[in-house]
Amino acid sequence: MPLSRRETALADVRRLQAAQWPDEVPRTVVDVVEVPGLPEHLRHWAATRPEAVAVSFYGRDITYAEYDELSDRFAGWLLERGVAAGDRVGVFLGNCPQFLIAMVGILKAGAVHVPINPMFRGHELRYELEDAGVAVLLAQDSFADLVASVRAGTPLQHVAFTGLADMLEDEPDVPVPFELTAARSDWAEITAAERAAARPSDPDALAALNYTGGTTGMPKGCEHTQRHMVYTAATATIAAGTPVGDPGMVSLNFLPVFWIAGEDFGILKPLLNGQQVVLMTRWDATAAVALVERHGVTEVVATVDNYVELLDRPDFDGTRVSSLRNALAVSFVLKLTPDVRARWREATGSVLREASYGMTETHTADTFTLGFQDGDRDLHADPVFCGLPVPGTDVLIVDESGAPVPVGSPGEIIVRSPSILTGYYGRPDATAETIRDGWLHTGDVGRLDEWGALHYLARAKEMIKTNGMSVFPSEVEALLRLHPAIRSVSVVPRPDSRRGQVAVAFVVVDDGVTGEELRGWAVENMAGYKVPEFVLVEQLPMTATGKVRKGELLERAAEVSRARDSA
């Protein structure tokens, strides 16, 4: 389609957005460091605020000076093992300070950071190690047997282990969901390595491969640069009404930092601004309240379900979290409503706002909602209200031909941004299909309202959301086809009142194979949230052209939900 039609529509949308732009949010981004690289930001804060706390982890405080030194030593350890610029280094850990230190150390060495989902099982781990070409891996000690079981035939040359508690000095006085002693650890050896000499960052070189599911087969690696990272962190900062470089905010982060949203809010944004992040390995309501109170936490990103869990606790005292000024909610299973907002405001004095729209391909955090909360202006609109694009990002809604639709009409969300992936690693065909004329075609359905604000209406047609985690049927199908007894398979979602959706696999199998056997195999070979419910069938319903009738399977899966709800 002629680009002029899209640019004309964009100009009209920008005028709507300008008229609604809140005073709290700057329209441009000004950074405090000249080079848009994470090592430069860390060195800046280590030089100007060396004793300031960068990371707090269950009673262990790590200063910016220590953060800088330890990441230098991790980079030095990599260089001692022959890691060169562009080599891929995997980090297979739950949330812990070592993850943050390793990520920055990898970038200091000029290598490529490959965060690996700590919920992965055998086939998933092997696939990502091979697809990314991971040469060196830092893994959690409890994953040693899993790594050993898949290592043969992968590009791995060196593997080191660390325990989640390796950096703790005292026994925590809040609940911790991990062992306080490591089964095996190389962390002391790593931190004894010589510090790597400082080298300037190349902000446009490949810096990370963040894997995302897709509608065709196994996950794809999204190529991201440090420029993408710094832009995302900067715009997420000003989207909260805070200037870049203001170290006064304190974040609580329990989102998995291997996940792009956890990386943004648990690593990038605090580091960009010289702020403190209070890190948790996972959500725990008791620990969260204690840590917010202890550290004076000012901002947190959590699901609506997390906030409701706190509000429903008979012992919840909102004054203990009164330091929160920027409480962002993510609508996954439960949606943010005026009632939930009112309950939270009454209990704590702060206002819950929807977080943002985004995806791994855009480095997420593409929109902001600050300034629309008065009178529940945002929540009386169609859910989910995602707000205005952050400065430098554009959002349009288009039809199947790619032509812009009128304001208010639904269509596909497309995004143009300085943080859009450079490409899918090793997948030029998928890159060309997704990025066209500089715009990322998300596959998600949304609309723009009369303010120029984005409303998210439906997820990409193939995606399932289970407890907030993305599950792609094609990926689950590809993994299940590795089972020798499965002859054919089709995966669809069914609604679930507790988890939002769950995957249901309709399978044709060899005689004598049971659903329990298949589930046991799936538990061993894929992350728990991807493990489907199994329905054994004699054959899949097919169209005359040989395609699976997924609509029929969707109805059968929905019947399962209705039967359970009425039981």
C-alpha positions as CSV (number, residue, x, y, z in Angstrom):
1,M,0.0,0.0,0.0
2,P,1.2,3.6,-0.6
3,L,3.2,4.7,2.4
4,S,1.7,8.2,2.1
5,R,-1.7,6.8,3.3
6,R,0.0,5.4,6.4
7,E,1.9,8.6,7.1
8,T,-1.2,10.7,6.7
9,A,-3.1,8.5,9.2
10,L,-0.1,8.7,11.5
11,A,-0.1,12.5,11.4
12,D,-3.8,12.6,12.3
13,V,-3.2,10.2,15.2
14,R,-0.3,12.2,16.5
15,R,-2.5,15.3,16.6
16,L,-5.0,13.4,18.8
17,Q,-2.2,12.3,21.1
18,A,-0.6,15.7,21.4
19,A,-3.9,17.1,22.6
20,Q,-4.1,14.5,25.4
21,W,-0.4,14.4,26.3
22,P,0.0,14.6,30.1
23,D,2.2,17.2,31.6
24,E,4.0,14.6,33.8
25,V,5.6,12.9,30.8
26,P,8.4,14.5,28.8
27,R,8.1,14.3,25.0
28,T,11.8,13.6,24.4
29,V,14.4,11.5,26.0
30,V,17.7,13.0,27.3
31,D,20.2,10.5,28.7
32,V,23.0,11.2,31.2
33,V,25.6,9.1,29.4
34,E,26.8,9.9,25.9
35,V,27.2,6.3,24.7
36,P,24.0,4.2,24.7
37,G,25.6,1.1,26.3
38,L,24.9,-0.6,29.6
39,P,28.6,-0.9,30.6
40,E,29.0,2.9,30.2
41,H,26.0,3.5,32.5
42,L,27.3,1.1,35.1
43,R,30.8,2.7,35.1
44,H,29.2,6.2,35.3
45,W,27.3,5.3,38.5
46,A,30.2,3.3,39.9
47,A,32.4,6.5,39.5
48,T,29.8,9.0,40.7
49,R,27.8,7.0,43.4
50,P,30.1,4.0,44.2
51,E,28.5,3.3,47.6
52,A,24.9,3.6,46.5
53,V,23.1,0.3,46.6
54,A,22.4,-1.2,43.1
55,V,20.9,-4.6,44.0
56,S,19.3,-5.8,47.2
57,F,18.7,-9.6,47.5
58,Y,17.1,-11.0,50.7
59,G,19.3,-8.9,52.9
60,R,22.4,-8.7,50.7
61,D,23.2,-5.2,49.4
62,I,25.4,-4.9,46.3
63,T,26.8,-1.4,45.7
64,Y,27.4,0.1,42.2
65,A,31.2,-0.2,42.8
66,E,30.8,-3.9,43.5
67,Y,28.4,-4.4,40.6
68,D,31.0,-2.8,38.3
69,E,33.9,-4.8,39.7
70,L,32.1,-8.2,39.6
71,S,30.8,-7.7,36.1
72,D,34.4,-6.8,35.1
73,R,35.5,-10.0,36.6
74,F,32.8,-12.0,34.9
75,A,34.0,-10.4,31.6
76,G,37.5,-11.4,32.5
77,W,36.5,-15.0,33.2
78,L,34.9,-15.1,29.8
79,L,37.9,-13.7,28.1
80,E,40.1,-16.3,29.8
81,R,38.0,-19.0,28.2
82,G,38.5,-17.5,24.8
83,V,35.2,-15.8,24.4
84,A,35.4,-13.2,21.6
85,A,33.1,-10.4,20.4
86,G,29.9,-11.8,19.0
87,D,30.1,-15.2,20.8
88,R,26.9,-16.3,22.5
89,V,26.9,-16.8,26.2
90,G,23.9,-18.3,27.9
91,V,22.5,-17.5,31.4
92,F,20.3,-20.2,32.7
93,L,19.4,-18.9,36.2
94,G,16.4,-17.8,38.2
95,N,16.4,-14.3,39.6
96,C,19.6,-13.6,41.5
97,P,22.3,-10.9,41.5
98,Q,24.6,-13.3,39.5
99,F,22.2,-13.0,36.5
100,L,22.5,-9.2,36.5
101,I,26.3,-9.3,36.9
102,A,26.7,-11.9,34.2
103,M,24.5,-10.0,31.7
104,V,26.6,-6.8,32.0
105,G,29.8,-8.8,32.1
106,I,28.8,-10.5,28.8
107,L,28.3,-7.1,27.2
108,K,31.6,-5.8,28.6
109,A,33.3,-8.7,26.8
110,G,31.5,-7.7,23.6
111,A,29.7,-11.1,23.6
112,V,25.9,-11.8,23.1
113,H,23.7,-12.4,26.1
114,V,21.3,-15.3,25.7
115,P,18.9,-15.5,28.6
116,I,17.4,-19.0,29.0
117,N,14.1,-19.7,30.7
118,P,14.8,-21.5,34.0
119,M,11.6,-23.5,33.6
120,F,13.0,-25.2,30.5
121,R,13.2,-28.9,30.3
122,G,15.3,-31.2,28.1
123,H,14.2,-30.6,24.5
124,E,13.6,-26.9,25.1
125,L,17.1,-26.4,26.5
126,R,18.8,-28.4,23.8
127,Y,17.0,-26.5,21.1
128,E,17.9,-23.0,22.4
129,L,21.5,-23.9,23.0
130,E,21.8,-25.2,19.5
131,D,19.8,-22.5,17.8
132,A,21.7,-19.7,19.5
133,G,25.0,-21.4,19.2
134,V,25.7,-21.0,22.9
135,A,29.4,-21.6,23.6
136,V,29.6,-20.8,27.3
137,L,26.8,-21.3,29.9
138,L,26.3,-20.0,33.4
139,A,23.7,-22.3,35.0
140,Q,22.0,-22.7,38.3
141,D,23.5,-25.5,40.4
142,S,20.2,-27.4,40.6
143,F,20.1,-27.6,36.7
144,A,23.4,-29.5,36.6
145,D,21.9,-32.9,35.7
146,L,19.6,-31.3,33.1
147,V,22.5,-29.5,31.4
148,A,24.6,-32.7,31.4
149,S,21.7,-34.7,29.8
150,V,21.5,-32.4,26.8
151,R,25.1,-31.2,26.4
152,A,26.3,-33.8,23.9
153,G,26.0,-32.5,20.4
154,T,25.5,-28.8,21.4
155,P,28.0,-26.0,20.8
156,L,28.8,-25.8,24.6
157,Q,32.5,-25.6,25.3
158,H,32.4,-24.3,28.9
159,V,29.7,-24.6,31.7
160,A,29.9,-23.0,35.1
161,F,27.4,-23.2,38.0
162,T,26.2,-21.0,40.7
163,G,23.7,-21.3,43.5
164,L,20.9,-18.7,44.1
165,A,22.3,-18.1,47.6
166,D,25.9,-17.8,46.5
167,M,26.0,-14.0,47.2
168,L,24.1,-14.1,50.5
169,E,26.2,-13.3,53.6
170,D,23.6,-13.8,56.3
171,E,20.6,-16.0,56.6
172,P,17.6,-14.0,55.3
173,D,15.0,-12.8,57.7
174,V,12.2,-13.0,55.1
175,P,11.0,-16.1,53.3
176,V,13.2,-17.4,50.5
177,P,12.1,-20.0,48.0
178,F,15.5,-21.6,47.5
179,E,18.2,-23.6,49.2
180,L,20.8,-21.6,51.2
181,T,23.6,-23.9,50.2
182,A,24.7,-24.7,46.7
183,A,25.2,-28.3,45.5
184,R,28.1,-27.1,43.4
185,S,29.4,-23.7,42.5
186,D,32.1,-22.0,40.4
187,W,31.1,-18.5,41.5
188,A,34.2,-18.0,43.7
189,E,36.4,-18.9,40.8
190,I,34.6,-16.5,38.5
191,T,34.8,-13.6,41.0
192,A,38.6,-14.2,41.4
193,A,39.2,-13.7,37.7
194,E,41.2,-10.7,36.6
195,R,39.1,-7.6,35.8
196,A,38.6,-7.2,32.1
197,A,39.9,-3.9,30.7
198,A,37.2,-1.4,29.7
199,R,36.3,-1.4,26.1
200,P,33.8,0.9,24.4
201,S,30.4,-0.5,23.6
202,D,29.1,-0.8,20.1
203,P,25.5,0.2,20.7
204,D,24.3,-1.2,17.4
205,A,26.1,-4.6,17.5
206,L,24.1,-7.7,18.4
207,A,23.9,-7.7,22.2
208,A,21.2,-10.2,23.1
209,L,19.0,-13.0,21.7
210,N,15.7,-12.9,23.5
211,Y,13.7,-15.9,22.5
212,T,10.0,-15.7,21.8
213,G,7.4,-18.2,20.7
214,G,5.9,-18.0,17.3
215,T,3.1,-19.2,15.1
216,T,5.3,-21.6,13.1
217,G,7.3,-24.2,15.1
218,M,9.9,-23.6,17.8
219,P,10.9,-20.2,19.4
220,K,12.8,-17.6,17.5
221,G,15.7,-15.4,18.8
222,C,14.9,-11.7,18.7
223,E,18.1,-9.8,17.9
224,H,18.4,-6.8,20.2
225,T,21.1,-4.2,20.6
226,Q,22.2,-2.1,23.5
227,R,20.6,0.9,21.8
228,H,17.3,-1.0,22.0
229,M,17.9,-1.7,25.6
230,V,18.8,1.9,26.6
231,Y,16.0,3.4,24.6
232,T,13.5,1.1,26.3
233,A,14.8,1.8,29.8
234,A,14.8,5.6,29.1
235,T,11.3,5.7,27.8
236,A,10.0,3.4,30.6
237,T,11.6,5.9,33.0
238,I,9.9,9.0,31.7
239,A,6.7,7.1,31.2
240,A,6.5,7.0,35.0
241,G,7.0,10.8,35.2
242,T,10.6,10.6,36.3
243,P,13.5,12.2,34.4
244,V,16.3,9.9,33.1
245,G,19.2,9.8,35.6
246,D,17.1,10.4,38.7
247,P,18.4,7.7,41.2
248,G,15.6,8.3,43.7
249,M,13.3,5.5,42.7
250,V,13.5,2.0,44.3
251,S,12.1,-0.9,42.4
252,L,10.8,-4.2,43.6
253,N,11.1,-6.9,40.9
254,F,10.0,-10.5,41.0
255,L,9.2,-10.8,37.3
256,P,11.6,-13.4,35.8
257,V,14.6,-11.4,34.5
258,F,15.1,-13.9,31.6
259,W,11.8,-12.6,30.4
260,I,11.9,-9.3,28.5
261,A,9.6,-7.4,30.9
262,G,11.7,-8.6,33.9
263,E,14.8,-7.5,32.1
264,D,13.4,-4.1,31.4
265,F,12.2,-3.3,34.9
266,G,14.5,-5.5,37.0
267,I,17.8,-4.8,35.2
268,L,17.8,-2.1,32.5
269,K,15.7,0.7,34.0
270,P,17.4,0.6,37.5
271,L,20.9,0.5,35.9
272,L,20.2,3.3,33.4
273,N,19.2,5.6,36.3
274,G,21.6,4.5,39.1
275,Q,18.6,3.2,41.1
276,Q,18.2,0.4,43.6
277,V,16.4,-2.8,42.6
278,V,15.1,-5.1,45.3
279,L,15.2,-8.5,43.6
280,M,13.0,-11.5,44.5
281,T,13.3,-14.9,42.9
282,R,9.5,-15.2,42.7
283,W,6.4,-13.7,44.1
284,D,5.7,-14.2,47.8
285,A,3.2,-11.8,49.4
286,T,4.7,-11.9,52.9
287,A,8.2,-11.3,51.6
288,A,7.1,-8.6,49.2
289,V,5.4,-6.5,51.9
290,A,8.4,-6.9,54.2
291,L,10.8,-5.8,51.4
292,V,8.8,-2.8,50.3
293,E,8.6,-1.6,53.9
294,R,12.3,-2.2,54.6
295,H,13.7,-0.6,51.4
296,G,11.1,2.2,50.9
297,V,10.2,0.7,47.5
298,T,8.6,3.3,45.3
299,E,7.6,1.2,42.2
300,V,6.6,-2.3,41.3
301,V,5.1,-4.1,38.3
302,A,2.8,-7.0,39.3
303,T,-0.2,-8.8,38.0
304,V,-3.7,-7.7,39.1
305,D,-3.9,-11.1,40.7
306,N,-0.9,-10.2,43.0
307,Y,-2.5,-7.0,44.1
308,V,-5.8,-8.7,44.8
309,E,-4.0,-11.4,46.8
310,L,-2.6,-8.7,49.0
311,L,-5.9,-7.0,49.4
312,D,-7.7,-10.2,50.3
313,R,-5.2,-11.1,53.1
314,P,-6.9,-10.4,56.5
315,D,-3.5,-9.2,57.9
316,F,-2.7,-6.8,55.0
317,D,-1.7,-3.4,56.3
318,G,-1.6,-0.9,53.5
319,T,0.6,1.6,55.5
320,R,3.5,-0.9,55.2
321,V,3.5,-0.3,51.4
322,S,2.7,3.4,51.5
323,S,6.1,4.3,49.9
324,L,4.8,3.0,46.6
325,R,4.2,5.8,44.1
326,N,4.2,3.9,40.8
327,A,2.3,0.7,41.2
328,L,1.7,-0.9,37.8
329,A,-0.7,-3.7,37.1
330,V,-0.6,-6.3,34.4
331,S,-4.0,-7.6,33.4
332,F,-3.6,-11.3,32.6
333,V,-6.1,-13.5,34.4
334,L,-7.8,-10.8,36.4
335,K,-8.3,-7.4,34.8
336,L,-7.8,-4.0,36.4
337,T,-11.2,-2.5,37.2
338,P,-12.4,0.6,39.0
339,D,-13.3,-1.6,42.0
340,V,-9.8,-3.1,42.3
341,R,-8.3,0.4,41.9
342,A,-10.6,1.8,44.6
343,R,-9.7,-1.0,47.0
344,W,-6.0,-0.5,46.5
345,R,-6.2,3.3,46.8
346,E,-8.2,3.0,50.1
347,A,-5.7,0.5,51.5
348,T,-2.5,2.1,50.5
349,G,-3.0,5.7,49.2
350,S,-1.4,4.9,45.8
351,V,-3.1,4.5,42.4
352,L,-2.9,1.3,40.4
353,R,-2.4,1.8,36.6
354,E,-2.2,-0.6,33.7
355,A,1.5,-1.2,32.9
356,S,1.9,-1.0,29.1
357,Y,1.6,-2.8,25.8
358,G,4.6,-4.6,24.4
359,M,6.2,-7.8,23.2
360,T,9.6,-9.3,23.0
361,E,10.1,-8.1,19.4
362,T,9.7,-4.4,20.6
363,H,11.6,-4.9,23.9
364,T,8.1,-4.2,25.4
365,A,7.1,-1.1,27.4
366,D,5.8,0.6,24.2
367,T,3.0,2.6,25.8
368,F,2.3,4.5,29.0
369,T,-0.9,5.1,31.0
370,L,0.2,7.9,33.4
371,G,-2.2,10.9,33.3
372,F,-5.4,8.9,32.4
373,Q,-6.2,7.6,35.8
374,D,-8.3,10.5,37.1
375,G,-11.9,9.6,37.4
376,D,-11.0,6.1,36.1
377,R,-10.9,7.6,32.7
378,D,-8.8,4.8,31.5
379,L,-10.8,1.9,33.1
380,H,-14.2,3.1,31.7
381,A,-12.8,2.5,28.2
382,D,-12.7,-0.8,26.4
383,P,-10.3,-3.2,28.1
384,V,-7.3,-3.3,28.1
385,F,-6.4,0.4,28.0
386,C,-2.7,0.6,27.1
387,G,-2.4,4.4,26.8
388,L,-0.2,6.5,24.4
389,P,3.0,5.4,22.7
390,V,6.2,6.4,24.5
391,P,8.2,9.2,22.9
392,G,9.8,8.0,19.7
393,T,7.4,5.1,19.2
394,D,4.4,5.1,16.8
395,V,1.4,2.8,16.8
396,L,-1.2,2.3,14.0
397,I,-4.1,0.0,13.4
398,V,-4.4,-1.5,9.9
399,D,-6.6,-3.9,8.0
400,E,-5.6,-7.1,6.3
401,S,-4.1,-5.2,3.3
402,G,-2.0,-3.1,5.7
403,A,-4.1,0.1,5.1
404,P,-4.9,2.2,8.2
405,V,-8.4,1.9,9.5
406,P,-10.4,4.8,10.9
407,V,-9.9,5.8,14.5
408,G,-12.1,3.6,16.7
409,S,-12.1,0.7,14.3
410,P,-10.4,-2.6,15.3
411,G,-7.5,-4.1,13.3
412,E,-4.0,-5.4,13.6
413,I,-1.6,-3.4,15.8
414,I,1.6,-2.4,14.1
415,V,4.5,-0.6,15.8
416,R,7.5,1.5,14.7
417,S,10.1,2.1,17.3
418,P,13.9,2.5,17.9
419,S,13.7,-0.7,20.0
420,I,12.2,-3.1,17.4
421,L,14.3,-6.2,16.9
422,T,16.9,-6.1,14.2
423,G,15.7,-9.4,13.0
424,Y,14.9,-13.0,14.0
425,Y,18.2,-14.8,14.4
426,G,18.9,-17.0,11.4
427,R,15.3,-16.5,10.1
428,P,15.3,-13.9,7.2
429,D,12.0,-15.2,6.0
430,A,10.3,-14.6,9.4
431,T,12.0,-11.2,9.6
432,A,10.7,-10.1,6.2
433,E,7.2,-11.3,7.0
434,T,7.1,-9.5,10.4
435,I,9.0,-6.2,9.7
436,R,7.7,-4.4,6.6
437,D,8.6,-0.9,5.6
438,G,10.0,-0.3,9.1
439,W,6.8,-1.4,10.9
440,L,6.5,-4.5,13.1
441,H,3.3,-6.4,12.3
442,T,2.3,-7.8,15.8
443,G,-0.6,-10.0,14.8
444,D,-2.4,-8.6,17.9
445,V,-5.8,-7.0,17.5
446,G,-6.5,-3.5,18.9
447,R,-7.9,-0.1,18.2
448,L,-7.0,3.6,18.7
449,D,-9.6,5.8,20.5
450,E,-10.4,9.5,20.1
451,W,-7.4,10.3,22.4
452,G,-5.0,8.4,20.1
453,A,-4.6,5.8,22.9
454,L,-4.2,2.1,22.2
455,H,-6.7,-0.5,23.4
456,Y,-5.6,-4.1,23.3
457,L,-8.5,-6.3,22.2
458,A,-7.2,-9.8,21.6
459,R,-3.9,-11.6,21.6
460,A,-2.2,-12.9,18.5
461,K,-4.5,-15.6,17.2
462,E,-2.2,-18.5,17.9
463,M,-1.1,-17.5,21.4
464,I,-2.3,-19.0,24.7
465,K,-1.8,-17.1,28.0
466,T,-1.3,-19.4,31.0
467,N,-0.7,-17.5,34.3
468,G,0.7,-14.6,32.2
469,M,3.2,-16.8,30.2
470,S,2.9,-17.1,26.5
471,V,2.3,-20.5,25.1
472,F,2.3,-21.0,21.3
473,P,0.4,-24.1,20.1
474,S,2.9,-24.6,17.3
475,E,5.8,-24.9,19.7
476,V,3.9,-27.4,21.9
477,E,3.0,-29.4,18.8
478,A,6.6,-29.4,17.6
479,L,7.8,-30.7,21.0
480,L,5.1,-33.3,21.2
481,R,5.9,-34.6,17.8
482,L,9.3,-35.7,19.2
483,H,7.4,-38.4,21.2
484,P,7.7,-41.6,19.2
485,A,4.1,-42.8,19.9
486,I,2.4,-39.6,18.8
487,R,1.2,-39.8,15.2
488,S,-0.6,-36.5,14.9
489,V,-1.4,-33.6,17.3
490,S,-3.2,-30.3,17.4
491,V,-3.1,-27.9,20.4
492,V,-5.8,-25.3,21.2
493,P,-6.6,-23.3,24.3
494,R,-9.5,-23.7,26.7
495,P,-10.6,-21.1,29.2
496,D,-9.6,-21.6,32.8
497,S,-10.9,-19.5,35.7
498,R,-7.7,-19.8,37.7
499,R,-4.9,-19.6,35.0
500,G,-6.7,-17.7,32.3
501,Q,-6.2,-20.3,29.6
502,V,-4.6,-23.7,29.4
503,A,-3.3,-25.7,26.4
504,V,-5.2,-28.8,25.4
505,A,-3.5,-31.3,23.1
506,F,-5.7,-33.5,20.9
507,V,-3.5,-36.5,19.9
508,V,-3.6,-39.6,17.8
509,V,-1.3,-42.2,19.4
510,D,-0.1,-45.8,19.0
511,D,-2.2,-48.4,20.7
512,G,-1.7,-48.8,24.4
513,V,-0.4,-45.3,25.1
514,T,-2.2,-43.4,27.8
515,G,-2.7,-39.7,28.5
516,E,-0.8,-40.1,31.8
517,E,2.2,-41.5,30.0
518,L,2.2,-38.6,27.6
519,R,1.8,-36.1,30.4
520,G,4.8,-37.6,32.2
521,W,6.9,-37.3,29.1
522,A,5.8,-33.7,28.6
523,V,6.7,-32.8,32.2
524,E,10.2,-34.0,31.6
525,N,10.7,-32.2,28.3
526,M,9.0,-28.9,28.4
527,A,8.4,-26.0,30.9
528,G,5.5,-26.7,33.3
529,Y,3.3,-23.9,32.1
530,K,3.4,-25.4,28.5
531,V,2.5,-28.9,29.5
532,P,-1.0,-29.5,28.0
533,E,-4.0,-31.5,29.0
534,F,-4.2,-34.5,26.7
535,V,-7.3,-35.8,24.8
536,L,-6.7,-39.0,22.9
537,V,-8.7,-39.2,19.7
538,E,-8.8,-41.7,16.8
539,Q,-8.3,-39.0,14.2
540,L,-8.2,-35.2,14.0
541,P,-11.0,-33.4,12.3
542,M,-9.7,-32.3,8.9
543,T,-10.9,-29.9,6.1
544,A,-11.1,-31.0,2.5
545,T,-7.8,-29.3,1.9
546,G,-6.0,-31.3,4.7
547,K,-6.0,-28.7,7.4
548,V,-7.1,-29.4,11.0
549,R,-10.5,-27.9,11.9
550,K,-9.2,-26.0,14.9
551,G,-12.7,-24.4,15.4
552,E,-14.1,-27.8,16.2
553,L,-11.3,-28.6,18.6
554,L,-11.8,-25.2,20.3
555,E,-15.4,-26.1,20.9
556,R,-14.5,-29.5,22.3
557,A,-11.9,-27.9,24.6
558,A,-14.5,-25.3,25.8
559,E,-16.9,-28.1,26.6
560,V,-14.3,-29.5,29.0
561,S,-14.2,-26.1,30.8
562,R,-18.0,-25.9,31.0
563,A,-18.2,-29.4,32.4
564,R,-15.6,-28.6,35.0
565,D,-17.3,-25.3,36.0
566,S,-20.7,-27.1,36.4
567,A,-19.2,-30.0,38.4
